[in-house]
């Protein structure tokens, strides 16, 4: 950061207040240091005298329950305003966390699953942020909850078009809760409406696998699950939310700034499910499509190029002959399995899905390809976790190979590769 452009200032916060940083641009860097007292970002405690670089996508809040002094630095002209507010929603969020913690303690006594909470609401209302806060607060209480992100448009684990689950073992402010080796599953589109039947089937499989995995460790079992949903809440989208709650066995639903949805859910879900209307979150911008697209592109680039977009991913060549590339779609249930070949365009139906062979062309450039752990089309491809994610950077039709990049050396010739509509827009600056 250029010294002549750097703004520096100290802010003294009273108990139960927050520092709000409103930005002009989506990815402005802000540096915060805790000088004294205690403070938190997204429920994660700040360490004293450590400089934190904040790059969250629109606005930022630093909260304190007992008072603190903060040192803030940023580029002059890159923020609208920095100010202190006594109207913090963290007081209420801590109460929600306390209620979930009581359920966890009851689960320990009775040796049952901990609370399974789902966060719902329109896009841009802060669903992901609130999920993040709940997870950080749980870790501060010595819990290790599971995070399930089914928001395929702006997924945190790890990129758009992929659904994943991850055990949360430590607090996090900026890097995200994705843990290397956690199960992730292919969907391949940025919205459930692209193939809703496929999405429903995938959610059912993920729910089954996730609930079974909770039994492996008692501490995970008692800590429960936090589910972040997508912003599709009307008509079929509403039915989707009800189905998600059913297959996961949700017992708490947090509704983000949407009272009509809150009232409707209260009538339609079983009485044992607690429905909570969240207070409006400062800094959230509902249905701002431009911001959501930029955020998705930034997150995808972050996966391939690192948190500061400064890393160089692995690059490798794959011969056409070694690439078993398919698109995956839903299909009507068949009594048996069917295979057809016609003019080299092949498809195979197996249970709920149709796998279509894709022949490499230059149209693949910039597309994400997800590497399945499945080795045969006879496997349950949809329900099989991925072993890697790569992006096509070149297609050489003459020499018949593609060049792909990935944060890790992940291509295995025996595995199936699944085509995704998601593209990596190289915006490293």
Secondary structure, 3 states (H helix, E strand, C coil): CCHHHEEEEEEEECCCEEEEEEECCCCCCEEEEEEEECCEECCEECCECCEEEECCCCEEEEEECCCEEEEEEEECCCEEEEEEECCCCHHHHHHHHHHHHHHHHHHHHHCCCCCEEEEECCCCCCHHHHHHHHHHHHHHCCCCCEEEECCCCCCCCCCCCEEEEEECCCCCCCCCCCCCCCCEEECCCCCHHHCHHHHHHHHHHHHHHHHHHHHHCHHHHHHCEEEECCCCCCCHHHHHHHHHHHHHCCCEEEEECCHHHHHHHHHHCCCCCEEEEECCCCCCCCCCHHHHHHHHHHHHHHHHHCCCCCCCCEEEEEEHHHCCEEEEEECCCCCCCEEEEECCEEEEEECCEEEEECCCCHHHCCEEEEEECCCCCCCCCCCCCEEEEEEEEEEECCCCEEEEEECCCCCCCCCCEEEEEEECCCCCC
